Amino acid sequence: FAVTGARTLRTASILGVVLHMIAGILGLVIVALLAIVGAEELLTAENLMLFELLWMVPGLLITEWTRNP
């Protein structure tokens, strides 16, 4: 059971990190595009925080942090 649990934990951790990296890169691309087209009024701290929080949910579900009490 320990080996199976360790493999599952490793896979979940890798998938979580990959998903969070993709979300970060996508966020950088969106910010760059908004800056290029001149929509700086959309680049507020609240909008960026909301974007990052929304992308955190799939990562937390993959790593099963929501299942642990």
N, CA, C and O atoms as a CHARMM CRD file, in Angstrom:
* protein
*
  276
    1    1 PHE  N      0.81200  -1.19600   0.00000 PROA 1      0.00000
    2    1 PHE  CA     0.00000   0.00000   0.00000 PROA 1      0.00000
    3    1 PHE  C      0.85700   1.26300   0.00000 PROA 1      0.00000
    4    1 PHE  O      0.47800   2.27900  -0.58200 PROA 1      0.00000
    5    2 ALA  N      2.00300   1.19300   0.64900 PROA 2      0.00000
    6    2 ALA  CA     2.86300   2.37500   0.72800 PROA 2      0.00000
    7    2 ALA  C      3.39700   2.76000  -0.65300 PROA 2      0.00000
    8    2 ALA  O      3.45600   3.94100  -0.99400 PROA 2      0.00000
    9    3 VAL  N      3.78400   1.76200  -1.44000 PROA 3      0.00000
   10    3 VAL  CA     4.32000   2.04300  -2.77500 PROA 3      0.00000
   11    3 VAL  C      3.22500   2.59900  -3.68400 PROA 3      0.00000
   12    3 VAL  O      3.45800   3.55200  -4.42700 PROA 3      0.00000
   13    4 THR  N      2.05600   2.01700  -3.62900 PROA 4      0.00000
   14    4 THR  CA     0.94200   2.49500  -4.44200 PROA 4      0.00000
   15    4 THR  C      0.55200   3.91100  -4.04400 PROA 4      0.00000
   16    4 THR  O      0.29300   4.75400  -4.90300 PROA 4      0.00000
   17    5 GLY  N      0.51200   4.17200  -2.73800 PROA 5      0.00000
   18    5 GLY  CA     0.19400   5.51200  -2.25900 PROA 5      0.00000
   19    5 GLY  C      1.25100   6.52600  -2.67000 PROA 5      0.00000
   20    5 GLY  O      0.92500   7.65700  -3.03300 PROA 5      0.00000
   21    6 ALA  N      2.50900   6.12600  -2.61400 PROA 6      0.00000
   22    6 ALA  CA     3.59100   7.02400  -3.00800 PROA 6      0.00000
   23    6 ALA  C      3.52400   7.33700  -4.50000 PROA 6      0.00000
   24    6 ALA  O      3.74900   8.48000  -4.90000 PROA 6      0.00000
   25    7 ARG  N      3.22100   6.35000  -5.31800 PROA 7      0.00000
   26    7 ARG  CA     3.09400   6.59400  -6.76000 PROA 7      0.00000
   27    7 ARG  C      1.92000   7.52100  -7.06500 PROA 7      0.00000
   28    7 ARG  O      2.02500   8.41600  -7.90400 PROA 7      0.00000
   29    8 THR  N      0.81500   7.30000  -6.38400 PROA 8      0.00000
   30    8 THR  CA    -0.35200   8.15900  -6.57600 PROA 8      0.00000
   31    8 THR  C     -0.04600   9.59000  -6.15000 PROA 8      0.00000
   32    8 THR  O     -0.41900  10.54100  -6.83700 PROA 8      0.00000
   33    9 LEU  N      0.62600   9.74000  -5.02700 PROA 9      0.00000
   34    9 LEU  CA     0.99400  11.06900  -4.54400 PROA 9      0.00000
   35    9 LEU  C      1.94600  11.76000  -5.51000 PROA 9      0.00000
   36    9 LEU  O      1.80900  12.95500  -5.77300 PROA 9      0.00000
   37   10 ARG  N      2.89900  11.02100  -6.03400 PROA 10     0.00000
   38   10 ARG  CA     3.85300  11.58700  -6.98600 PROA 10     0.00000
   39   10 ARG  C      3.14800  12.03800  -8.25700 PROA 10     0.00000
   40   10 ARG  O      3.41500  13.12800  -8.76200 PROA 10     0.00000
   41   11 THR  N      2.25700  11.21400  -8.77500 PROA 11     0.00000
   42   11 THR  CA     1.51700  11.56300  -9.98500 PROA 11     0.00000
   43   11 THR  C      0.62900  12.78300  -9.75300 PROA 11     0.00000
   44   11 THR  O      0.57900  13.68600 -10.58800 PROA 11     0.00000
   45   12 ALA  N     -0.06800  12.80900  -8.62600 PROA 12     0.00000
   46   12 ALA  CA    -0.93700  13.94100  -8.32400 PROA 12     0.00000
   47   12 ALA  C     -0.12800  15.21900  -8.15700 PROA 12     0.00000
   48   12 ALA  O     -0.55200  16.28500  -8.60200 PROA 12     0.00000
   49   13 SER  N      1.02100  15.12000  -7.52700 PROA 13     0.00000
   50   13 SER  CA     1.86700  16.30100  -7.33800 PROA 13     0.00000
   51   13 SER  C      2.38200  16.82800  -8.66900 PROA 13     0.00000
   52   13 SER  O      2.37500  18.03500  -8.91200 PROA 13     0.00000
   53   14 ILE  N      2.82400  15.93000  -9.52000 PROA 14     0.00000
   54   14 ILE  CA     3.33300  16.34500 -10.83300 PROA 14     0.00000
   55   14 ILE  C      2.21300  16.98300 -11.65400 PROA 14     0.00000
   56   14 ILE  O      2.42600  18.02600 -12.27200 PROA 14     0.00000
   57   15 LEU  N      1.03300  16.37800 -11.67100 PROA 15     0.00000
   58   15 LEU  CA    -0.08400  16.95000 -12.42500 PROA 15     0.00000
   59   15 LEU  C     -0.49800  18.30800 -11.87100 PROA 15     0.00000
   60   15 LEU  O     -0.82000  19.22100 -12.63100 PROA 15     0.00000
   61   16 GLY  N     -0.48900  18.44100 -10.54900 PROA 16     0.00000
   62   16 GLY  CA    -0.82900  19.72200  -9.93700 PROA 16     0.00000
   63   16 GLY  C      0.16400  20.81700 -10.31100 PROA 16     0.00000
   64   16 GLY  O     -0.22800  21.93900 -10.63000 PROA 16     0.00000
   65   17 VAL  N      1.44900  20.48400 -10.26900 PROA 17     0.00000
   66   17 VAL  CA     2.47100  21.47200 -10.62900 PROA 17     0.00000
   67   17 VAL  C      2.36400  21.84200 -12.10500 PROA 17     0.00000
   68   17 VAL  O      2.47200  23.01700 -12.45700 PROA 17     0.00000
   69   18 VAL  N      2.15700  20.86700 -12.95600 PROA 18     0.00000
   70   18 VAL  CA     2.03700  21.14100 -14.39000 PROA 18     0.00000
   71   18 VAL  C      0.82600  22.03800 -14.65500 PROA 18     0.00000
   72   18 VAL  O      0.91800  22.99400 -15.42400 PROA 18     0.00000
   73   19 LEU  N     -0.29000  21.73700 -14.03000 PROA 19     0.00000
   74   19 LEU  CA    -1.49000  22.54000 -14.24300 PROA 19     0.00000
   75   19 LEU  C     -1.28800  23.96800 -13.74700 PROA 19     0.00000
   76   19 LEU  O     -1.71300  24.91500 -14.40900 PROA 19     0.00000
   77   20 HSD  N     -0.65100  24.13800 -12.59800 PROA 20     0.00000
   78   20 HSD  CA    -0.40100  25.47800 -12.07800 PROA 20     0.00000
   79   20 HSD  C      0.59600  26.23500 -12.94900 PROA 20     0.00000
   80   20 HSD  O      0.47300  27.45000 -13.10500 PROA 20     0.00000
   81   21 MET  N      1.56400  25.55300 -13.50900 PROA 21     0.00000
   82   21 MET  CA     2.50700  26.21300 -14.42000 PROA 21     0.00000
   83   21 MET  C      1.80400  26.66000 -15.69700 PROA 21     0.00000
   84   21 MET  O      2.05300  27.75800 -16.19500 PROA 21     0.00000
   85   22 ILE  N      0.93300  25.81500 -16.22300 PROA 22     0.00000
   86   22 ILE  CA     0.16700  26.18700 -17.41300 PROA 22     0.00000
   87   22 ILE  C     -0.71400  27.39800 -17.11400 PROA 22     0.00000
   88   22 ILE  O     -0.82200  28.30700 -17.93800 PROA 22     0.00000
   89   23 ALA  N     -1.34000  27.41400 -15.94200 PROA 23     0.00000
   90   23 ALA  CA    -2.18400  28.54700 -15.57100 PROA 23     0.00000
   91   23 ALA  C     -1.35700  29.82000 -15.44100 PROA 23     0.00000
   92   23 ALA  O     -1.80300  30.88900 -15.85800 PROA 23     0.00000
   93   24 GLY  N     -0.16700  29.72300 -14.87200 PROA 24     0.00000
   94   24 GLY  CA     0.69400  30.89300 -14.74900 PROA 24     0.00000
   95   24 GLY  C      1.14700  31.42300 -16.08800 PROA 24     0.00000
   96   24 GLY  O      1.15100  32.63300 -16.31400 PROA 24     0.00000
   97   25 ILE  N      1.52900  30.52400 -16.98000 PROA 25     0.00000
   98   25 ILE  CA     1.95500  30.93900 -18.32200 PROA 25     0.00000
   99   25 ILE  C      0.77800  31.54100 -19.08700 PROA 25     0.00000
  100   25 ILE  O      0.93300  32.55400 -19.76900 PROA 25     0.00000
  101   26 LEU  N     -0.38600  30.92500 -18.97600 PROA 26     0.00000
  102   26 LEU  CA    -1.57400  31.46600 -19.63300 PROA 26     0.00000
  103   26 LEU  C     -1.90800  32.84400 -19.07600 PROA 26     0.00000
  104   26 LEU  O     -2.29900  33.73500 -19.83000 PROA 26     0.00000
  105   27 GLY  N     -1.76200  33.02900 -17.78500 PROA 27     0.00000
  106   27 GLY  CA    -1.99800  34.33800 -17.18200 PROA 27     0.00000
  107   27 GLY  C     -1.03400  35.38400 -17.70600 PROA 27     0.00000
  108   27 GLY  O     -1.43900  36.51300 -17.98300 PROA 27     0.00000
  109   28 LEU  N      0.23800  35.02600 -17.84700 PROA 28     0.00000
  110   28 LEU  CA     1.21300  35.95900 -18.40400 PROA 28     0.00000
  111   28 LEU  C      0.86900  36.33700 -19.84100 PROA 28     0.00000
  112   28 LEU  O      0.99400  37.49800 -20.23200 PROA 28     0.00000
  113   29 VAL  N      0.43600  35.35200 -20.62300 PROA 29     0.00000
  114   29 VAL  CA     0.06700  35.62000 -22.01600 PROA 29     0.00000
  115   29 VAL  C     -1.14600  36.55000 -22.07300 PROA 29     0.00000
  116   29 VAL  O     -1.17600  37.47900 -22.88000 PROA 29     0.00000
  117   30 ILE  N     -2.12900  36.30900 -21.23400 PROA 30     0.00000
  118   30 ILE  CA    -3.32400  37.15900 -21.23300 PROA 30     0.00000
  119   30 ILE  C     -2.97100  38.58900 -20.82200 PROA 30     0.00000
  120   30 ILE  O     -3.44800  39.54700 -21.42900 PROA 30     0.00000
  121   31 VAL  N     -2.13500  38.73100 -19.79100 PROA 31     0.00000
  122   31 VAL  CA    -1.71700  40.06600 -19.36300 PROA 31     0.00000
  123   31 VAL  C     -0.93900  40.76400 -20.47100 PROA 31     0.00000
  124   31 VAL  O     -1.14600  41.95400 -20.71000 PROA 31     0.00000
  125   32 ALA  N     -0.06200  40.05800 -21.14000 PROA 32     0.00000
  126   32 ALA  CA     0.70400  40.65600 -22.22900 PROA 32     0.00000
  127   32 ALA  C     -0.21400  41.08700 -23.37000 PROA 32     0.00000
  128   32 ALA  O     -0.05200  42.17800 -23.91800 PROA 32     0.00000
  129   33 LEU  N     -1.16700  40.24400 -23.72600 PROA 33     0.00000
  130   33 LEU  CA    -2.10100  40.59900 -24.80200 PROA 33     0.00000
  131   33 LEU  C     -2.95600  41.80200 -24.43500 PROA 33     0.00000
  132   33 LEU  O     -3.19100  42.67400 -25.27200 PROA 33     0.00000
  133   34 LEU  N     -3.42500  41.85800 -23.18800 PROA 34     0.00000
  134   34 LEU  CA    -4.21500  43.00600 -22.76700 PROA 34     0.00000
  135   34 LEU  C     -3.37800  44.28300 -22.76400 PROA 34     0.00000
  136   34 LEU  O     -3.87900  45.35800 -23.09300 PROA 34     0.00000
  137   35 ALA  N     -2.11300  44.16400 -22.39400 PROA 35     0.00000
  138   35 ALA  CA    -1.23500  45.33500 -22.41800 PROA 35     0.00000
  139   35 ALA  C     -0.94400  45.77800 -23.84000 PROA 35     0.00000
  140   35 ALA  O     -0.85300  46.97600 -24.10900 PROA 35     0.00000
  141   36 ILE  N     -0.79500  44.83100 -24.75200 PROA 36     0.00000
  142   36 ILE  CA    -0.49400  45.16800 -26.15000 PROA 36     0.00000
  143   36 ILE  C     -1.67300  45.86900 -26.81500 PROA 36     0.00000
  144   36 ILE  O     -1.49000  46.84000 -27.54800 PROA 36     0.00000
  145   37 VAL  N     -2.89100  45.37300 -26.55600 PROA 37     0.00000
  146   37 VAL  CA    -4.06200  45.96600 -27.20900 PROA 37     0.00000
  147   37 VAL  C     -4.54700  47.22800 -26.49600 PROA 37     0.00000
  148   37 VAL  O     -5.47800  47.88000 -26.96900 PROA 37     0.00000
  149   38 GLY  N     -3.93800  47.57600 -25.37900 PROA 38     0.00000
  150   38 GLY  CA    -4.28000  48.81400 -24.69500 PROA 38     0.00000
  151   38 GLY  C     -5.45600  48.71600 -23.75500 PROA 38     0.00000
  152   38 GLY  O     -6.13600  49.71600 -23.52600 PROA 38     0.00000
  153   39 ALA  N     -5.71700  47.56300 -23.20800 PROA 39     0.00000
  154   39 ALA  CA    -6.83300  47.38900 -22.27300 PROA 39     0.00000
  155   39 ALA  C     -6.30700  47.31100 -20.84400 PROA 39     0.00000
  156   39 ALA  O     -6.60800  46.37100 -20.10800 PROA 39     0.00000
  157   40 GLU  N     -5.51300  48.31800 -20.46200 PROA 40     0.00000
  158   40 GLU  CA    -4.91800  48.30400 -19.13000 PROA 40     0.00000
  159   40 GLU  C     -5.95500  48.43000 -18.01300 PROA 40     0.00000
  160   40 GLU  O     -5.68800  48.04200 -16.87600 PROA 40     0.00000
  161   41 GLU  N     -7.13000  48.96600 -18.32800 PROA 41     0.00000
  162   41 GLU  CA    -8.15900  49.10800 -17.28800 PROA 41     0.00000
  163   41 GLU  C     -8.66600  47.75100 -16.80100 PROA 41     0.00000
  164   41 GLU  O     -9.24600  47.65900 -15.71900 PROA 41     0.00000
  165   42 LEU  N     -8.45100  46.70500 -17.58900 PROA 42     0.00000
  166   42 LEU  CA    -8.84900  45.35300 -17.16900 PROA 42     0.00000
  167   42 LEU  C     -7.79000  44.68300 -16.30100 PROA 42     0.00000
  168   42 LEU  O     -8.06000  43.65100 -15.68700 PROA 42     0.00000
  169   43 LEU  N     -6.60500  45.25000 -16.24300 PROA 43     0.00000
  170   43 LEU  CA    -5.51500  44.64400 -15.48700 PROA 43     0.00000
  171   43 LEU  C     -5.50100  45.14000 -14.04700 PROA 43     0.00000
  172   43 LEU  O     -4.50500  45.68600 -13.57300 PROA 43     0.00000
  173   44 THR  N     -6.60400  44.94300 -13.37200 PROA 44     0.00000
  174   44 THR  CA    -6.67400  45.34000 -11.96800 PROA 44     0.00000
  175   44 THR  C     -6.21600  44.17800 -11.09700 PROA 44     0.00000
  176   44 THR  O     -6.18300  43.02700 -11.53400 PROA 44     0.00000
  177   45 ALA  N     -5.87100  44.49700  -9.87500 PROA 45     0.00000
  178   45 ALA  CA    -5.43900  43.45800  -8.94200 PROA 45     0.00000
  179   45 ALA  C     -6.56100  42.45200  -8.67100 PROA 45     0.00000
  180   45 ALA  O     -6.31000  41.25800  -8.50600 PROA 45     0.00000
  181   46 GLU  N     -7.79300  42.94600  -8.62800 PROA 46     0.00000
  182   46 GLU  CA    -8.92700  42.04900  -8.36300 PROA 46     0.00000
  183   46 GLU  C     -9.11500  41.04600  -9.50000 PROA 46     0.00000
  184   46 GLU  O     -9.35200  39.86300  -9.25400 PROA 46     0.00000
  185   47 ASN  N     -9.01000  41.51500 -10.73800 PROA 47     0.00000
  186   47 ASN  CA    -9.17600  40.60700 -11.88000 PROA 47     0.00000
  187   47 ASN  C     -8.06600  39.56300 -11.94300 PROA 47     0.00000
  188   47 ASN  O     -8.32100  38.39200 -12.22400 PROA 47     0.00000
  189   48 LEU  N     -6.83400  39.99400 -11.67900 PROA 48     0.00000
  190   48 LEU  CA    -5.72700  39.04300 -11.70000 PROA 48     0.00000
  191   48 LEU  C     -5.83500  38.02600 -10.56400 PROA 48     0.00000
  192   48 LEU  O     -5.53800  36.84700 -10.75700 PROA 48     0.00000
  193   49 MET  N     -6.25600  38.47500  -9.38400 PROA 49     0.00000
  194   49 MET  CA    -6.43100  37.56400  -8.25300 PROA 49     0.00000
  195   49 MET  C     -7.55200  36.57000  -8.53000 PROA 49     0.00000
  196   49 MET  O     -7.42500  35.38800  -8.21200 PROA 49     0.00000
  197   50 LEU  N     -8.64100  37.03700  -9.11700 PROA 50     0.00000
  198   50 LEU  CA    -9.74700  36.14600  -9.46300 PROA 50     0.00000
  199   50 LEU  C     -9.31200  35.09400 -10.47000 PROA 50     0.00000
  200   50 LEU  O     -9.67500  33.92400 -10.34300 PROA 50     0.00000
  201   51 PHE  N     -8.53500  35.50200 -11.47600 PROA 51     0.00000
  202   51 PHE  CA    -8.02800  34.56200 -12.47000 PROA 51     0.00000
  203   51 PHE  C     -7.18800  33.47900 -11.80300 PROA 51     0.00000
  204   51 PHE  O     -7.37700  32.29200 -12.07100 PROA 51     0.00000
  205   52 GLU  N     -6.26400  33.87900 -10.93800 PROA 52     0.00000
  206   52 GLU  CA    -5.39400  32.89900 -10.28500 PROA 52     0.00000
  207   52 GLU  C     -6.17000  31.99600  -9.32800 PROA 52     0.00000
  208   52 GLU  O     -5.87800  30.80400  -9.23500 PROA 52     0.00000
  209   53 LEU  N     -7.14100  32.54000  -8.62500 PROA 53     0.00000
  210   53 LEU  CA    -7.94400  31.71000  -7.72500 PROA 53     0.00000
  211   53 LEU  C     -8.79400  30.70300  -8.49100 PROA 53     0.00000
  212   53 LEU  O     -8.95300  29.56100  -8.05900 PROA 53     0.00000
  213   54 LEU  N     -9.33600  31.12600  -9.62300 PROA 54     0.00000
  214   54 LEU  CA   -10.12800  30.18900 -10.43000 PROA 54     0.00000
  215   54 LEU  C     -9.26400  29.06400 -10.99100 PROA 54     0.00000
  216   54 LEU  O     -9.71700  27.92300 -11.08300 PROA 54     0.00000
  217   55 TRP  N     -8.02000  29.37700 -11.36700 PROA 55     0.00000
  218   55 TRP  CA    -7.14000  28.33800 -11.88400 PROA 55     0.00000
  219   55 TRP  C     -6.54800  27.48400 -10.76900 PROA 55     0.00000
  220   55 TRP  O     -5.97200  26.43200 -11.04700 PROA 55     0.00000
  221   56 MET  N     -6.67600  27.90800  -9.52100 PROA 56     0.00000
  222   56 MET  CA    -6.17500  27.10000  -8.41800 PROA 56     0.00000
  223   56 MET  C     -7.11200  25.92700  -8.11300 PROA 56     0.00000
  224   56 MET  O     -6.66500  24.89200  -7.61800 PROA 56     0.00000
  225   57 VAL  N     -8.38600  26.07900  -8.40100 PROA 57     0.00000
  226   57 VAL  CA    -9.37600  25.03900  -8.08800 PROA 57     0.00000
  227   57 VAL  C     -9.06700  23.70900  -8.77900 PROA 57     0.00000
  228   57 VAL  O     -9.06700  22.68500  -8.09600 PROA 57     0.00000
  229   58 PRO  N     -8.80200  23.65800 -10.10100 PROA 58     0.00000
  230   58 PRO  CA    -8.48600  22.35900 -10.71000 PROA 58     0.00000
  231   58 PRO  C     -7.21600  21.73200 -10.13600 PROA 58     0.00000
  232   58 PRO  O     -7.13700  20.51200  -9.98800 PROA 58     0.00000
  233   59 GLY  N     -6.23300  22.55400  -9.81600 PROA 59     0.00000
  234   59 GLY  CA    -5.00700  22.01100  -9.21900 PROA 59     0.00000
  235   59 GLY  C     -5.26000  21.39900  -7.85700 PROA 59     0.00000
  236   59 GLY  O     -4.70400  20.35000  -7.53200 PROA 59     0.00000
  237   60 LEU  N     -6.08900  22.03900  -7.06500 PROA 60     0.00000
  238   60 LEU  CA    -6.42300  21.48200  -5.75500 PROA 60     0.00000
  239   60 LEU  C     -7.24800  20.20500  -5.88300 PROA 60     0.00000
  240   60 LEU  O     -7.10200  19.28500  -5.07900 PROA 60     0.00000
  241   61 LEU  N     -8.10800  20.15200  -6.88800 PROA 61     0.00000
  242   61 LEU  CA    -8.89300  18.93300  -7.09000 PROA 61     0.00000
  243   61 LEU  C     -8.01200  17.78200  -7.56800 PROA 61     0.00000
  244   61 LEU  O     -8.21500  16.63700  -7.16200 PROA 61     0.00000
  245   62 ILE  N     -7.04900  18.07300  -8.41700 PROA 62     0.00000
  246   62 ILE  CA    -6.14500  17.01900  -8.90500 PROA 62     0.00000
  247   62 ILE  C     -5.30700  16.46500  -7.75900 PROA 62     0.00000
  248   62 ILE  O     -5.13500  15.25200  -7.63700 PROA 62     0.00000
  249   63 THR  N     -4.79300  17.34900  -6.93000 PROA 63     0.00000
  250   63 THR  CA    -3.94500  16.88900  -5.83000 PROA 63     0.00000
  251   63 THR  C     -4.74500  16.37100  -4.63800 PROA 63     0.00000
  252   63 THR  O     -4.16500  15.92300  -3.64900 PROA 63     0.00000
  253   64 GLU  N     -6.06700  16.43100  -4.72700 PROA 64     0.00000
  254   64 GLU  CA    -6.98500  15.88600  -3.72900 PROA 64     0.00000
  255   64 GLU  C     -6.84800  16.56000  -2.36700 PROA 64     0.00000
  256   64 GLU  O     -7.10700  15.93200  -1.34000 PROA 64     0.00000
  257   65 TRP  N     -6.44300  17.83900  -2.34600 PROA 65     0.00000
  258   65 TRP  CA    -6.40000  18.56100  -1.07600 PROA 65     0.00000
  259   65 TRP  C     -7.79200  18.79900  -0.53100 PROA 65     0.00000
  260   65 TRP  O     -7.96800  18.94300   0.67900 PROA 65     0.00000
  261   66 THR  N     -8.77200  18.84000  -1.39700 PROA 66     0.00000
  262   66 THR  CA   -10.14200  19.09300  -0.94000 PROA 66     0.00000
  263   66 THR  C    -10.74400  17.87900  -0.26500 PROA 66     0.00000
  264   66 THR  O    -11.73900  18.00000   0.45000 PROA 66     0.00000
  265   67 ARG  N    -10.16700  16.72000  -0.47700 PROA 67     0.00000
  266   67 ARG  CA   -10.70700  15.49400   0.12300 PROA 67     0.00000
  267   67 ARG  C    -10.26100  15.32900   1.56400 PROA 67     0.00000
  268   67 ARG  O    -10.97500  14.73200   2.36900 PROA 67     0.00000
  269   68 ASN  N     -9.09400  15.85000   1.89700 PROA 68     0.00000
  270   68 ASN  CA    -8.58300  15.69100   3.26300 PROA 68     0.00000
  271   68 ASN  C     -9.24400  16.68800   4.19500 PROA 68     0.00000
  272   68 ASN  O     -9.40400  17.86000   3.85200 PROA 68     0.00000
  273   69 PRO  N     -9.63200  16.21500   5.38800 PROA 69     0.00000
  274   69 PRO  CA   -10.31800  17.11200   6.34400 PROA 69     0.00000
  275   69 PRO  C     -9.37200  18.11000   6.96900 PROA 69     0.00000
  276   69 PRO  O     -9.79200  18.92800   7.78800 PROA 69     0.00000
